[in-house]
Amino acid sequence: MSSVPASTVIGLQGRQRHLAVFTILVGIALSVLDTTTIAMGLPTMTRELGVSADQAVWIINAFQLAVLVALLPVAHWGGRVSFRRVYLGGVALWGVASAVACLADSLPVLVAARVAQGLGAAGLMGVNMALVRLVWPPALLGKGVALNSVVVSIATVSGPLLAAMVLSVASWRWLFALNIPACALLLLLGWRTLPANQPAAGAEPLAWRDVLLNGAMFVLVFLAAESFGRAMKSPLGMTQGLLEGALLLAAGVAAGFIHVRRQWRQAQALLPLDLLRIPLFRLSMMTSVGSFAAQTMAYVVLPFLLLEAWRAAPSQAGLLMSCWPAGTFVAAHLAGRWIGRYHNGLLGALGLVCMSLGLAFLAYVALAWEPTHVVVLGLLLCGVGFGLFQSPNNHTIITCAPVHRAGAAGGMLATARLVGQCLGATVVAVVFAAHGQTSVHALGVALLVAALLSALGAYASYERTRYRLPAA
């Protein structure tokens, strides 16, 4: 069987659609599992490679930064040469980089392999939602977006468990080795099932100067945030760290200013300013950043609360933490049914209000109560709220952009998620530095800040109800 041909009709039918959907879901599950499993293996890698914890963090940071830098370029490129080609190229690079990471005998080699993995992962993430829009018929697109959210929730729950199983019987290298057959399977499936889109007419060429400016903007801002966080953790070097962070931030803002000016007059630019001029799209981006910042803050804080402050057993903490993605799983299924019946802005606002209440409840439990299993209620409320928000928000982002700009919309969706995650991690670092990471007070304050970010996201989502949703 050859690849599915391009068509002027959006959406595949019957067996073709089922196979293509399965391929997309395998890819998104692989990307989520990689992130969660490698995080679980970090302590073992730190010990065996003989490096400090601060140095080992770059095994995670290098991947995230590479994804962030590459997302918009690969999404733009997908619109020019086809999303299918970019997707398959990303999978191939990810597989080769996983083999290098598996054999790495030093931190620099492993970090370099993680950069290559991140570039490959960007090929999947940057065009994932564009492929979803091509595969699902418009009437079923809400179901397709919700199905993606459900798989992400399942993979999030399964990742730490899978990593624990692997690490209990084998070396950390197997966390990378398992990617190799998975990528080979995904290449085969993608080649046979994914549709090929027609390149966008009139798209601007991808200038390397724009790619470099885009990368410099994200890298410098990321390094500035990392420098600020490091300065807060080390009072003796705070002045130097803050000065270094300020200089990096200024350089990042300058690169961003030049980048925006160059992109402003381009109809289909690398940085999709044309999409940000659409009120629904712009508000959805703001909502996404706020929600993922809140989620990341909670995901960082809760292990400290359960394991350090409350001295829960790791198995107990893992079970409690699984309540969040379990709630997301249920709510995403319901949200898929409600998309089209209710305004996505209203669904997203209700979801983020639930998440904000859940985070506030967790903060209250942390600050006022002794350890108690009532924390399950807050975690479930957060998970349900996030699941109710995520699918309608993603649906709005990919449908309020024109079909030929689906790649750019998908790239911006993934970029907003990563920016929110980086923002959340940075805010947590600042709170921890101010109060101490084992302080129950610091943990409660961080959860309250997360609740506030979620509430702001709810407000931005509700503002979208003033605008009519476009047809899928």
C-alpha positions as MATLAB code, in Angstrom:
seq = 'MSSVPASTVIGLQGRQRHLAVFTILVGIALSVLDTTTIAMGLPTMTRELGVSADQAVWIINAFQLAVLVALLPVAHWGGRVSFRRVYLGGVALWGVASAVACLADSLPVLVAARVAQGLGAAGLMGVNMALVRLVWPPALLGKGVALNSVVVSIATVSGPLLAAMVLSVASWRWLFALNIPACALLLLLGWRTLPANQPAAGAEPLAWRDVLLNGAMFVLVFLAAESFGRAMKSPLGMTQGLLEGALLLAAGVAAGFIHVRRQWRQAQALLPLDLLRIPLFRLSMMTSVGSFAAQTMAYVVLPFLLLEAWRAAPSQAGLLMSCWPAGTFVAAHLAGRWIGRYHNGLLGALGLVCMSLGLAFLAYVALAWEPTHVVVLGLLLCGVGFGLFQSPNNHTIITCAPVHRAGAAGGMLATARLVGQCLGATVVAVVFAAHGQTSVHALGVALLVAALLSALGAYASYERTRYRLPAA';
ca = [
       0.000    0.000    0.000;
       1.312    3.485   -0.835;
       0.656    6.691    1.048;
      -2.844    8.066    1.030;
      -3.106   10.628   -1.781;
      -3.862   14.267   -1.222;
      -7.418   15.331   -1.652;
      -9.420   18.477   -1.858;
     -11.862   16.952    0.643;
     -10.744   17.151    4.258;
     -11.062   13.899    6.166;
     -10.464   10.258    5.379;
     -13.143    7.598    5.450;
     -13.490    4.104    6.840;
     -10.420    1.905    7.216;
      -8.086    4.606    5.867;
      -9.118    6.959    8.654;
      -8.831    4.282   11.354;
      -5.278    3.382   10.305;
      -4.175    7.022   10.054;
      -5.710    7.837   13.454;
      -3.927    4.854   14.985;
      -0.614    6.102   13.561;
      -1.111    9.614   14.933;
      -2.055    8.276   18.368;
       1.012    6.013   18.470;
       3.192    9.049   17.698;
       1.657   11.305   20.340;
       1.842    8.515   22.926;
       5.518    7.951   22.091;
       6.327   11.657   22.547;
       4.598   11.813   25.953;
       6.103    8.526   27.171;
       9.609    9.658   26.233;
       9.317   12.818   28.320;
       7.924   11.104   31.435;
      10.163    8.018   31.343;
      13.421    9.958   30.923;
      12.505   12.202   33.865;
      12.093    9.092   36.038;
      15.508    7.796   34.976;
      17.355   11.046   35.685;
      18.656   10.101   39.179;
      20.164    6.859   37.828;
      21.778    8.667   34.882;
      23.218   11.256   37.278;
      24.856    8.569   39.403;
      26.217    6.383   36.582;
      27.559    9.272   34.485;
      29.208   10.827   37.552;
      27.695   14.294   37.136;
      25.888   16.684   39.465;
      22.117   17.030   39.568;
      22.359   20.566   38.133;
      24.314   19.241   35.157;
      21.998   16.267   34.649;
      18.982   18.571   34.373;
      20.259   19.436   30.896;
      19.297   15.932   29.796;
      15.728   17.239   30.136;
      16.346   20.897   29.268;
      18.209   20.108   26.036;
      15.247   18.124   24.719;
      12.683   20.766   25.674;
      14.738   23.623   24.272;
      15.329   21.832   20.962;
      11.589   21.166   20.606;
      10.751   24.780   21.409;
      13.240   26.153   18.877;
      12.197   23.790   16.067;
       8.396   23.732   16.423;
       7.526   26.777   14.325;
      10.083   26.097   11.547;
       8.940   22.482   11.078;
       5.278   23.529   11.152;
       5.985   26.168    8.479;
       7.994   23.671    6.450;
       5.171   21.133    6.700;
       2.865   23.564    4.952;
       5.336   23.810    2.074;
       6.519   20.234    1.565;
       3.666   18.276    3.258;
       3.021   17.465    6.878;
       3.522   13.764    6.186;
       7.135   14.223    5.066;
       7.995   16.366    8.072;
       6.352   13.860   10.401;
       8.262   10.899    8.955;
      11.529   12.848    8.939;
      11.033   13.694   12.605;
      10.359   10.053   13.479;
      13.507    8.901   11.638;
      15.691   11.486   13.390;
      14.186   10.574   16.757;
      14.979    6.899   16.213;
      18.614    7.523   15.182;
      19.135    9.950   18.086;
      17.679    7.392   20.503;
      20.306    4.877   19.356;
      23.061    7.434   20.014;
      21.606    8.249   23.461;
      21.465    4.551   24.282;
      25.203    4.201   23.610;
      26.293    7.528   25.154;
      29.148    7.210   27.656;
      29.342   10.846   28.751;
      26.990   13.720   29.543;
      27.978   15.884   26.520;
      27.217   13.025   24.106;
      23.920   12.286   25.845;
      22.889   15.962   25.823;
      23.766   16.226   22.113;
      21.638   13.147   21.434;
      18.799   14.698   23.420;
      19.017   17.830   21.264;
      18.669   15.651   18.165;
      15.767   13.796   19.808;
      14.097   17.139   20.492;
      14.463   18.202   16.866;
      12.909   14.904   15.799;
      10.117   15.214   18.343;
       9.337   18.680   16.987;
       8.663   17.022   13.640;
       5.878   15.010   15.288;
       4.505   17.691   17.597;
       4.662   20.552   15.107;
       2.427   18.880   12.517;
       0.402   16.550   14.741;
      -2.731   18.705   14.931;
      -2.488   19.594   11.237;
      -2.603   15.870   10.426;
      -5.542   15.443   12.805;
      -7.410   18.086   10.825;
      -6.611   16.348    7.536;
      -7.584   12.876    8.770;
     -10.869   13.592   10.550;
     -13.951   14.873    8.665;
     -15.063   18.303    9.952;
     -18.149   16.878   11.680;
     -15.960   14.482   13.701;
     -12.992   16.764   14.334;
     -14.012   17.428   17.947;
     -13.965   13.685   18.594;
     -10.514   13.427   17.041;
      -9.092   16.239   19.185;
     -10.613   14.688   22.322;
      -9.154   11.285   21.426;
      -5.697   12.857   21.293;
      -6.239   14.283   24.785;
      -7.355   10.893   26.103;
      -4.221    9.186   24.750;
      -2.014   11.896   26.260;
      -3.672   11.262   29.642;
      -3.144    7.504   29.396;
       0.500    7.953   28.368;
       1.056   10.426   31.219;
      -0.184    7.859   33.732;
       1.701    4.983   32.106;
       5.063    6.753   31.689;
       6.331    6.655   35.287;
       5.040    3.094   35.707;
       6.769    1.943   32.505;
      10.011    3.642   33.537;
       9.884    2.033   36.987;
       9.373   -1.408   35.402;
      12.301   -0.930   32.997;
      14.653    0.473   35.643;
      13.843   -2.360   38.041;
      15.264   -4.961   35.629;
      17.575   -3.084   33.249;
      19.851   -0.078   32.746;
      18.594    3.439   32.023;
      19.906    2.940   28.493;
      16.874    0.795   27.759;
      14.658    3.851   28.210;
      16.216    5.090   24.953;
      16.614    1.680   23.324;
      12.865    1.035   23.438;
      12.344    4.079   21.214;
      14.204    2.417   18.332;
      11.662   -0.336   17.461;
       8.812    2.059   18.306;
      10.134    4.602   15.786;
      10.630    1.863   13.170;
       7.003    0.795   13.606;
       5.835    4.402   13.427;
       7.810    4.987   10.219;
       6.185    1.985    8.591;
       2.697    2.980    9.723;
       3.158    6.623    8.756;
       4.474    5.789    5.279;
       1.468    3.597    4.583;
      -1.382    5.506    6.195;
      -0.814    9.256    6.612;
      -2.362   11.621    4.042;
      -0.233   13.999    1.980;
      -1.447   17.596    1.851;
      -0.989   19.941   -1.084;
       1.730   22.549   -0.367;
       0.293   25.953    0.518;
       0.156   28.316   -2.456;
       2.069   31.566   -2.037;
       3.883   30.502    1.141;
       6.990   32.519    1.900;
      10.329   30.678    1.551;
      11.875   29.556    4.845;
      14.787   31.980    5.265;
      17.613   30.744    7.481;
      17.942   34.218    9.020;
      14.382   33.933   10.299;
      15.071   30.425   11.639;
      18.154   31.680   13.487;
      16.316   34.668   14.947;
      13.436   32.428   16.024;
      15.880   30.049   17.729;
      17.867   32.867   19.348;
      14.697   34.410   20.767;
      13.582   31.197   22.482;
      17.076   30.059   23.570;
      18.024   33.392   25.134;
      14.730   33.743   27.019;
      14.980   30.115   28.198;
      18.558   30.624   29.413;
      17.526   33.867   31.129;
      14.779   32.055   33.034;
      17.238   29.284   33.973;
      19.745   31.899   35.168;
      17.108   33.651   37.294;
      16.120   30.336   38.863;
      19.757   29.444   39.574;
      20.361   32.858   41.140;
      17.386   32.418   43.471;
      18.725   29.051   44.649;
      22.174   30.459   45.477;
      22.028   33.603   47.624;
      25.842   33.991   47.455;
      25.784   34.292   43.683;
      22.429   36.034   43.386;
      23.728   39.379   42.093;
      25.838   37.790   39.363;
      23.030   35.387   38.396;
      20.437   38.152   38.223;
      22.737   40.338   36.095;
      23.461   37.425   33.763;
      19.739   36.652   33.511;
      18.897   40.298   32.800;
      21.468   40.471   29.974;
      20.224   37.225   28.433;
      16.620   38.415   28.673;
      17.484   41.741   27.060;
      19.250   39.925   24.223;
      16.240   37.610   23.792;
      13.829   40.545   23.662;
      16.053   42.292   21.100;
      16.174   39.163   18.931;
      12.396   38.860   19.252;
      11.871   42.492   18.242;
      14.002   42.072   15.105;
      12.274   38.782   14.340;
       8.781   40.274   14.612;
       9.701   43.231   12.418;
      11.007   40.907    9.708;
       7.897   38.737    9.898;
       5.326   41.528   10.008;
       4.928   41.982    6.244;
       4.968   38.292    5.327;
       1.556   36.802    4.555;
       2.495   33.280    5.741;
       5.486   33.961    7.938;
       7.477   31.597   10.145;
       6.093   33.433   13.173;
       2.343   33.356   12.381;
       1.447   36.942   13.236;
      -1.483   36.712   10.834;
      -3.068   34.078   13.092;
      -2.411   36.116   16.240;
      -4.480   38.912   14.689;
      -7.528   36.604   14.952;
      -9.113   37.362   18.377;
     -10.214   33.752   18.962;
      -6.749   32.439   18.174;
      -4.996   35.054   20.303;
      -7.233   34.437   23.333;
      -6.811   30.675   22.920;
      -3.031   31.100   23.002;
      -3.274   33.100   26.229;
      -5.568   30.496   27.731;
      -3.212   27.687   26.769;
      -0.113   29.350   28.242;
      -1.877   30.065   31.546;
      -3.322   26.575   31.904;
      -0.083   24.736   31.132;
       1.863   27.021   33.460;
      -0.587   26.147   36.246;
      -0.454   22.434   35.448;
       3.356   22.390   35.394;
       3.546   24.212   38.728;
       1.258   21.637   40.286;
       3.160   18.699   38.764;
       6.439   20.059   40.202;
       5.034   20.943   43.629;
       2.895   17.883   44.372;
       5.748   15.331   44.542;
       7.524   17.552   47.090;
       4.309   17.871   49.085;
       3.551   14.141   49.066;
       7.071   12.711   49.362;
       9.000   15.331   51.333;
       6.477   17.236   53.429;
       4.023   14.393   54.119;
       6.516   11.503   53.882;
       4.199    9.356   51.754;
       5.578    6.143   50.259;
       6.524    6.447   46.555;
       3.845    3.905   45.589;
       1.205    5.846   47.513;
       2.319    9.148   46.006;
       2.215    7.655   42.507;
      -1.303    6.363   43.072;
      -2.483    9.744   44.332;
      -0.836   11.602   41.442;
      -2.576    9.314   38.939;
      -5.922   10.819   40.025;
      -5.173   13.944   37.963;
      -4.706   12.242   34.552;
      -7.537    9.834   35.435;
      -9.870   12.823   35.796;
      -8.526   14.246   32.530;
      -9.242   10.948   30.787;
     -12.921   11.013   31.807;
     -13.469   14.723   31.130;
     -11.761   14.672   27.721;
     -14.166   11.945   26.615;
     -17.140   14.078   27.680;
     -15.674   17.235   26.135;
     -15.404   15.478   22.791;
     -19.166   14.979   22.843;
     -19.919   18.543   23.912;
     -17.774   20.274   21.272;
     -20.237   21.783   18.809;
     -23.129   21.693   21.292;
     -21.677   24.361   23.567;
     -19.262   27.201   22.891;
     -15.655   26.074   23.293;
     -14.855   29.242   25.220;
     -17.524   28.385   27.784;
     -16.339   24.776   28.110;
     -12.755   25.939   28.538;
     -13.732   28.540   31.137;
     -15.712   25.998   33.158;
     -12.808   23.563   32.984;
     -10.239   26.087   34.168;
     -12.525   27.285   36.964;
     -12.707   23.654   38.153;
      -8.941   23.375   37.899;
      -8.455   26.638   39.797;
     -10.782   25.464   42.581;
      -8.956   22.144   42.748;
      -5.568   23.877   43.021;
      -6.879   26.262   45.677;
      -8.252   23.283   47.620;
      -4.863   21.536   47.417;
      -3.173   24.729   48.649;
      -5.614   24.869   51.582;
      -4.907   21.234   52.436;
      -1.146   21.891   52.268;
      -1.283   25.013   54.444;
      -3.980   24.168   56.976;
      -4.333   20.391   57.365;
      -2.322   17.353   58.314;
      -1.696   14.779   55.542;
      -5.004   13.340   54.418;
      -6.463   11.369   51.564;
      -8.956   14.167   50.935;
      -6.234   15.420   48.568;
      -7.757   12.967   46.070;
     -10.745   15.308   45.705;
      -8.530   18.229   44.704;
      -6.518   16.128   42.263;
      -9.620   14.740   40.595;
     -11.131   18.229   40.345;
      -7.915   19.498   38.692;
      -7.867   16.584   36.255;
     -11.522   16.948   35.309;
     -11.076   20.683   34.820;
      -7.990   20.273   32.645;
      -9.670   17.601   30.524;
     -12.757   19.772   30.050;
     -10.572   22.683   28.939;
      -7.951   21.014   26.732;
      -9.986   19.436   23.915;
     -12.278   22.455   23.246;
      -9.277   24.794   23.389;
      -7.281   22.704   20.901;
     -10.344   22.434   18.668;
     -10.713   26.228   18.604;
      -7.035   26.767   17.792;
      -6.945   24.448   14.798;
     -10.340   25.434   13.363;
     -10.135   29.223   13.642;
      -7.086   29.122   11.356;
      -7.600   28.592    7.603;
      -7.040   25.029    6.397;
      -3.834   25.969    4.558;
      -2.497   27.424    7.846;
      -3.214   24.277    9.879;
       0.502   23.567   10.232;
       1.219   27.016   11.676;
      -1.753   26.695   14.048;
      -0.549   23.301   15.261;
       2.968   24.647   15.745;
       1.682   27.575   17.782;
      -0.475   25.228   19.884;
       2.572   23.147   20.816;
       4.685   26.281   21.343;
       2.101   27.740   23.736;
       2.168   24.509   25.726;
       5.971   24.552   26.044;
       6.083   28.270   26.873;
       3.498   27.680   29.604;
       5.500   24.755   30.990;
       8.719   26.811   31.052;
       6.886   29.708   32.717;
       5.405   27.403   35.359;
       8.763   25.789   36.148;
      10.408   29.221   36.458;
       7.743   30.546   38.850;
       8.106   27.436   41.022;
      11.887   27.949   41.148;
      11.388   31.535   42.341;
       8.884   30.482   45.046;
      11.141   27.653   46.217;
      14.132   29.976   46.369;
      12.198   32.480   48.464;
      10.743   29.992   50.976;
      12.658   26.713   50.627;
      11.437   23.762   48.601;
      10.678   21.579   51.658;
       8.650   24.316   53.328;
       4.949   23.498   53.407;
       4.319   27.240   53.235;
       6.271   27.501   49.945;
       4.384   24.547   48.500;
       1.036   26.056   49.457;
       1.994   29.463   48.021;
       3.076   27.855   44.735;
      -0.264   26.040   44.471;
      -2.119   29.298   45.137;
      -0.163   31.012   42.345;
      -1.062   28.095   40.059;
      -4.726   28.540   41.012;
      -4.479   32.238   40.092;
      -2.923   31.437   36.694;
      -5.713   28.940   36.026;
      -8.328   31.546   36.977;
      -6.750   34.067   34.575;
      -6.857   31.412   31.874;
     -10.554   30.880   32.635;
     -11.199   34.595   32.161;
      -9.393   34.609   28.799;
     -11.370   31.541   27.749;
     -14.699   33.126   28.697;
     -13.795   36.206   26.658;
     -13.898   33.948   23.602;
     -17.657   33.521   23.959;
     -18.032   36.984   22.458;
     -16.882   35.578   19.131;
     -18.607   33.089   16.905;
     -16.736   29.832   16.388;
     -15.834   29.100   12.750;
     -16.956   25.915   11.046;
     -14.387   23.118   11.263;
];
